[in-house]
């Protein structure tokens, strides 16, 4: 077919120019010859991309492998040849300026010698159709590709590489026109200010709560707030006056101790600033120890436990998050026996020692101090300890209406 022949011809021309540039044949050429060679290279590459895109548009998924491999090899040759020609042109221009007396030294030099710098190409973030990623992708692509002087065919090729055709069908499949048409179609679909604002506002409102007093959980809150509000700011939405609304939303997602410390710092008459809250959370996150690793936590949980030791490994109450043992938690002790069972079941704790990682059947701790059965004293239905402060005396009686074994709790 005609497109295949045109593409093959362009590939051969690009290889010839690359060979001339690589073997040093262009070193002695003047600047005008180098510029003409560069124009020829760009024209051949544009012809290659035009016909390549037409062939890819009509190819099936099983035929894409050879097309992609050819595109990668040709793009590498084109980039290497362009870079070398541009450096030769720049060097020739500097030498010409020095000879004419218009420039005393190279613009890029080290100890008086021209430095041939080769920078790694900037990566364009991939876009998979997720609206949350659109603004970051659009900003990077417009800066690195769209606003550049590259040929239209080259821009289209880079756009097809940066967008996942499986999740964004309009970028792949049948041939859909030139670069400007495809880029416009993408912006019409995803550059929707109303939808983007709703998505980022919803992400902020549905902020995941920080359930633990840890550096990771607090920084996660800070990062999500920054990302959501930064996206809204890019869309010129006036978020600078949102403190009265934003601060209570963020504070409601904080763990109990952090929330209390923040409230103690706030003025009783002035509206707190969101920026001050985020800085407070940053400082607090850096002052907290990181969460223990999985192996360390498992090692701690495998140690034999004494009866009725009701603190958790983190030295915080598993029910309310404050610094006391679970068996001394006022919130737990205020519940009925049945409600205490439900709370422990929800927290996936052992009914006997009030710890995680095992069921009461596997627990090696001692039994109830009142009735001697396999449950913690705060779960005993005996009236002596129904309010459950740990008494050192034990009663030998049978626990009223308590089965010999309580329901098995789910292991953590």
WOSUL-V579154 format. One record per backbone hydrogen bond with DSSP energy under -0.5 kcal/mol. NH is the residue of the N-H (numbers start at 0). CO is the residue of the C=O. E is the energy in kcal/mol with one decimal. If there is no record, write none. Layout:
nh=NH co=CO e=E
nh=NH co=CO e=E
This chain:
nh=4 co=0 e=-1.7
nh=5 co=1 e=-2.6
nh=6 co=2 e=-2.2
nh=7 co=3 e=-2.2
nh=8 co=4 e=-2.2
nh=9 co=5 e=-2.0
nh=10 co=6 e=-2.3
nh=11 co=7 e=-2.0
nh=12 co=8 e=-1.9
nh=13 co=9 e=-2.3
nh=14 co=10 e=-2.2
nh=15 co=11 e=-2.0
nh=16 co=12 e=-2.1
nh=17 co=13 e=-2.4
nh=18 co=14 e=-2.3
nh=19 co=15 e=-2.1
nh=20 co=16 e=-2.3
nh=21 co=17 e=-2.4
nh=22 co=18 e=-2.0
nh=23 co=20 e=-0.7
nh=24 co=19 e=-1.2
nh=25 co=19 e=-0.7
nh=26 co=23 e=-1.2
nh=28 co=25 e=-1.2
nh=33 co=29 e=-2.1
nh=34 co=30 e=-2.4
nh=35 co=31 e=-2.0
nh=36 co=32 e=-2.2
nh=37 co=33 e=-2.1
nh=38 co=34 e=-2.0
nh=39 co=35 e=-2.2
nh=40 co=36 e=-2.3
nh=41 co=37 e=-2.3
nh=42 co=38 e=-2.2
nh=43 co=39 e=-2.4
nh=44 co=40 e=-2.2
nh=45 co=41 e=-2.3
nh=46 co=42 e=-2.1
nh=47 co=43 e=-2.3
nh=48 co=44 e=-2.8
nh=49 co=45 e=-2.2
nh=50 co=46 e=-1.8
nh=51 co=47 e=-2.6
nh=52 co=48 e=-2.5
nh=53 co=49 e=-1.3
nh=54 co=50 e=-2.1
nh=55 co=51 e=-2.7
nh=56 co=52 e=-2.1
nh=57 co=53 e=-1.0
nh=58 co=55 e=-1.1
nh=62 co=59 e=-1.1
nh=63 co=60 e=-0.8
nh=66 co=62 e=-0.9
nh=67 co=63 e=-2.7
nh=68 co=64 e=-2.3
nh=69 co=65 e=-2.3
nh=70 co=66 e=-2.4
nh=71 co=67 e=-2.2
nh=72 co=68 e=-2.0
nh=73 co=69 e=-2.6
nh=74 co=70 e=-2.4
nh=75 co=71 e=-1.7
nh=76 co=72 e=-2.0
nh=77 co=73 e=-2.8
nh=78 co=74 e=-2.6
nh=79 co=75 e=-2.3
nh=80 co=76 e=-2.5
nh=81 co=77 e=-2.7
nh=82 co=78 e=-2.5
nh=83 co=79 e=-2.2
nh=84 co=80 e=-2.5
nh=85 co=81 e=-2.6
nh=86 co=82 e=-2.1
nh=87 co=83 e=-2.3
nh=88 co=84 e=-2.5
nh=89 co=85 e=-2.6
nh=90 co=86 e=-2.7
nh=91 co=87 e=-2.5
nh=92 co=88 e=-2.4
nh=93 co=89 e=-2.3
nh=94 co=90 e=-2.4
nh=95 co=91 e=-2.0
nh=96 co=92 e=-2.3
nh=97 co=93 e=-2.6
nh=98 co=94 e=-2.2
nh=99 co=95 e=-1.9
nh=100 co=96 e=-0.7
nh=100 co=97 e=-0.8
nh=101 co=96 e=-1.9
nh=102 co=96 e=-1.2
nh=108 co=106 e=-0.6
nh=109 co=112 e=-2.1
nh=112 co=109 e=-1.3
nh=114 co=107 e=-1.6
nh=115 co=113 e=-0.5
nh=116 co=114 e=-1.2
nh=124 co=122 e=-0.5
nh=126 co=161 e=-2.5
nh=130 co=128 e=-0.5
nh=132 co=129 e=-1.6
nh=133 co=130 e=-1.1
nh=134 co=130 e=-0.5
nh=136 co=132 e=-2.0
nh=137 co=133 e=-3.2
nh=138 co=134 e=-2.3
nh=139 co=135 e=-1.9
nh=140 co=136 e=-2.8
nh=141 co=137 e=-2.6
nh=142 co=138 e=-1.7
nh=143 co=139 e=-2.6
nh=144 co=140 e=-2.6
nh=145 co=140 e=-2.1
nh=146 co=141 e=-2.4
nh=147 co=144 e=-1.7
nh=154 co=150 e=-2.1
nh=155 co=151 e=-2.2
nh=156 co=152 e=-2.1
nh=157 co=153 e=-2.3
nh=158 co=154 e=-2.2
nh=159 co=155 e=-2.3
nh=160 co=156 e=-1.6
nh=161 co=157 e=-1.9
nh=162 co=158 e=-1.2
nh=163 co=126 e=-2.5
nh=164 co=162 e=-0.8
nh=166 co=163 e=-0.6
nh=167 co=163 e=-1.9
nh=170 co=167 e=-1.9
nh=171 co=168 e=-1.3
nh=181 co=177 e=-2.0
nh=182 co=178 e=-2.9
nh=183 co=179 e=-2.1
nh=184 co=180 e=-2.1
nh=185 co=181 e=-2.2
nh=186 co=182 e=-2.3
nh=187 co=183 e=-2.6
nh=188 co=184 e=-1.5
nh=189 co=185 e=-2.7
nh=190 co=186 e=-1.9
nh=191 co=189 e=-1.6
nh=192 co=190 e=-0.8
nh=195 co=191 e=-2.7
nh=196 co=192 e=-2.4
nh=197 co=193 e=-2.2
nh=198 co=194 e=-2.3
nh=199 co=195 e=-2.3
nh=200 co=196 e=-2.5
nh=201 co=197 e=-2.3
nh=202 co=198 e=-2.1
nh=203 co=199 e=-1.7
nh=204 co=200 e=-2.7
nh=205 co=201 e=-2.3
nh=206 co=203 e=-1.2
nh=209 co=252 e=-3.2
nh=210 co=208 e=-1.0
nh=213 co=211 e=-1.9
nh=214 co=288 e=-0.7
nh=217 co=213 e=-1.8
nh=218 co=214 e=-2.4
nh=219 co=215 e=-1.8
nh=220 co=216 e=-1.3
nh=221 co=217 e=-2.1
nh=222 co=218 e=-2.8
nh=223 co=219 e=-2.1
nh=224 co=220 e=-2.2
nh=225 co=221 e=-2.4
nh=226 co=222 e=-2.6
nh=227 co=223 e=-2.3
nh=228 co=224 e=-2.4
nh=229 co=225 e=-2.4
nh=230 co=226 e=-1.8
nh=231 co=227 e=-1.7
nh=232 co=228 e=-2.3
nh=233 co=229 e=-2.1
nh=234 co=230 e=-1.2
nh=235 co=232 e=-1.9
nh=236 co=231 e=-2.2
nh=237 co=235 e=-0.5
nh=238 co=236 e=-1.4
nh=241 co=238 e=-1.5
nh=244 co=241 e=-1.0
nh=245 co=241 e=-3.5
nh=246 co=242 e=-2.3
nh=248 co=244 e=-1.1
nh=249 co=245 e=-2.2
nh=250 co=246 e=-2.8
nh=251 co=247 e=-1.9
nh=252 co=249 e=-1.4
nh=253 co=250 e=-1.7
nh=258 co=254 e=-2.5
nh=259 co=255 e=-2.3
nh=260 co=256 e=-2.4
nh=261 co=257 e=-2.4
nh=262 co=258 e=-2.3
nh=263 co=259 e=-1.9
nh=264 co=260 e=-1.1
nh=264 co=261 e=-0.7
nh=265 co=261 e=-1.2
nh=276 co=272 e=-1.8
nh=277 co=273 e=-2.5
nh=278 co=274 e=-2.1
nh=279 co=275 e=-2.2
nh=280 co=276 e=-2.3
nh=281 co=277 e=-2.1
nh=282 co=278 e=-2.4
nh=283 co=279 e=-2.5
nh=284 co=280 e=-2.5
nh=285 co=281 e=-2.0
nh=286 co=282 e=-1.1
nh=287 co=283 e=-0.9
nh=287 co=284 e=-0.6
nh=296 co=292 e=-2.3
nh=297 co=293 e=-2.4
nh=298 co=294 e=-2.0
nh=299 co=295 e=-2.1
nh=300 co=296 e=-2.0
nh=301 co=297 e=-1.2
nh=302 co=299 e=-1.0
nh=308 co=305 e=-1.2
nh=309 co=307 e=-1.0
nh=314 co=311 e=-1.9
nh=316 co=321 e=-3.4
nh=320 co=316 e=-1.8
nh=323 co=321 e=-1.8
nh=325 co=309 e=-2.0
nh=327 co=324 e=-1.2
nh=328 co=325 e=-1.5
nh=332 co=328 e=-2.5
nh=333 co=329 e=-1.3
nh=334 co=331 e=-1.7
nh=339 co=335 e=-2.2
nh=340 co=336 e=-2.2
nh=341 co=337 e=-2.1
nh=342 co=338 e=-2.3
nh=343 co=339 e=-2.4
nh=344 co=340 e=-2.2
nh=345 co=341 e=-2.4
nh=346 co=342 e=-2.0
nh=347 co=343 e=-0.6
nh=347 co=344 e=-0.7
nh=348 co=343 e=-2.4
nh=349 co=354 e=-4.0
nh=353 co=349 e=-1.4
nh=361 co=358 e=-0.9
nh=362 co=359 e=-0.8
nh=367 co=372 e=-3.3
nh=371 co=367 e=-1.2
nh=373 co=403 e=-0.6
nh=374 co=372 e=-1.9
nh=375 co=350 e=-2.5
nh=378 co=375 e=-1.8
nh=379 co=376 e=-1.5
nh=384 co=381 e=-1.2
nh=385 co=382 e=-0.9
nh=390 co=388 e=-0.6
nh=401 co=398 e=-1.7
nh=402 co=400 e=-0.6
